[in-house]
Amino acid sequence: MSFTAQRVSQTRTICLSASPGQVFPLFGPIGEKAWAEGWEPNMLFPADGVAEMGAVFTAQHPTEGASIWMMPIYDQTLYHLTYFCVTPTLRVSHIDIQCQAAPDGTTDATVTYTATALNERGNEFTARFTETYYQTMMANWERAINYYLGHGHALPHH
């Protein structure tokens, strides 16, 4: 039996209640810890966790095991970053985040996730990664980030 990898890509723009200069750092590996419950990156390079092009880290997911993350694009001027994430037991993901100033001083953050299966379990993941699932995921991000921006700490039990 041969394996045929499935790929899925979803894009959504979320509205965040601060300027791109305030919002953009929250998408870096360490910045995400401020608003994403359970997010604990293990920085490999640079060791101090500064977000930069070429950064590499690992992270654990309760049901998926360890993932290896790399940041090939980190542009503070254009508020654009990209991650590649390899979860060896499941998939390879490409995450692209572009922040843009909205006329009212807030930020529109466009987040695109593309996942490619590495095995049949990965194909099961891509089948579940529907537009509805992604809309819910991004709504949760929007709520958690805006809560952090308004309160200075993570939303309890996000």
GIMO-V250155 format. One record per residue. N is the residue number from 1. RES is the residue in one letter. PHI is phi in whole degrees, 0 to 359 (none if undefined). D_LAST is the distance of its C-alpha to the last C-alpha in Angstrom with 2 decimals. Layout:
((N/RES/PHI/D_LAST) (N/RES/PHI/D_LAST))
//
This chain:
((1/M/none/41.04) (2/S/263/39.64) (3/F/260/36.01) (4/T/242/35.00) (5/A/290/31.75) (6/Q/259/29.62) (7/R/229/27.72) (8/V/225/25.14) (9/S/224/24.08) (10/Q/227/21.66) (11/T/229/21.39) (12/R/208/19.36) (13/T/254/19.54) (14/I/249/16.70) (15/C/255/17.75) (16/L/243/16.56) (17/S/272/17.96) (18/A/201/19.98) (19/S/289/22.84) (20/P/304/22.75) (21/G/298/23.95) (22/Q/276/20.86) (23/V/281/18.37) (24/F/308/20.08) (25/P/299/19.59) (26/L/289/15.77) (27/F/265/16.45) (28/G/286/18.57) (29/P/303/17.78) (30/I/277/17.41) (31/G/302/16.05) (32/E/295/12.93) (33/K/301/12.17) (34/A/295/11.78) (35/W/235/8.58) (36/A/257/7.30) (37/E/302/6.05) (38/G/85/9.18) (39/W/280/11.21) (40/E/224/14.65) (41/P/289/17.52) (42/N/256/21.00) (43/M/289/23.18) (44/L/259/26.63) (45/F/210/28.10) (46/P/287/28.22) (47/A/298/27.57) (48/D/280/26.41) (49/G/83/23.45) (50/V/297/24.86) (51/A/289/23.77) (52/E/200/26.99) (53/M/302/28.69) (54/G/92/29.22) (55/A/301/26.34) (56/V/226/25.63) (57/F/205/22.92) (58/T/242/21.49) (59/A/209/18.03) (60/Q/256/17.19) (61/H/238/15.23) (62/P/306/15.24) (63/T/255/17.21) (64/E/241/19.04) (65/G/84/20.35) (66/A/279/21.12) (67/S/236/21.18) (68/I/252/23.47) (69/W/244/22.48) (70/M/221/25.05) (71/M/249/25.02) (72/P/283/28.34) (73/I/231/27.74) (74/Y/213/26.48) (75/D/238/28.23) (76/Q/292/27.29) (77/T/286/30.09) (78/L/266/28.97) (79/Y/53/25.17) (80/H/226/25.06) (81/L/217/23.69) (82/T/223/23.77) (83/Y/241/22.54) (84/F/246/24.17) (85/C/231/22.26) (86/V/249/24.32) (87/T/252/22.93) (88/P/305/26.41) (89/T/273/25.74) (90/L/212/24.33) (91/R/199/24.45) (92/V/244/25.01) (93/S/239/22.61) (94/H/240/23.45) (95/I/241/20.77) (96/D/241/22.33) (97/I/232/20.78) (98/Q/233/23.11) (99/C/258/22.41) (100/Q/221/25.01) (101/A/294/25.84) (102/A/265/25.87) (103/P/303/28.85) (104/D/270/26.93) (105/G/90/25.67) (106/T/268/22.19) (107/T/234/21.20) (108/D/261/21.14) (109/A/251/19.41) (110/T/263/20.70) (111/V/241/18.92) (112/T/244/21.02) (113/Y/249/20.19) (114/T/236/23.30) (115/A/240/23.30) (116/T/241/26.61) (117/A/291/27.05) (118/L/256/28.97) (119/N/196/29.88) (120/E/298/29.66) (121/R/298/26.21) (122/G/296/25.20) (123/N/297/26.95) (124/E/297/24.92) (125/F/299/21.72) (126/T/298/23.33) (127/A/295/24.37) (128/R/276/20.82) (129/F/276/19.62) (130/T/277/20.87) (131/E/300/20.60) (132/T/296/18.58) (133/Y/301/16.06) (134/Y/292/15.93) (135/Q/301/15.72) (136/T/295/12.57) (137/M/301/11.09) (138/M/290/12.43) (139/A/297/11.38) (140/N/294/7.65) (141/W/300/9.01) (142/E/302/11.13) (143/R/297/8.86) (144/A/293/6.78) (145/I/292/10.33) (146/N/295/12.10) (147/Y/298/10.18) (148/Y/300/11.08) (149/L/298/14.50) (150/G/275/15.10) (151/H/240/14.10) (152/G/80/14.64) (153/H/208/11.63) (154/A/293/7.94) (155/L/296/5.68) (156/P/298/5.67) (157/H/54/3.79) (158/H/290/0.00))
//
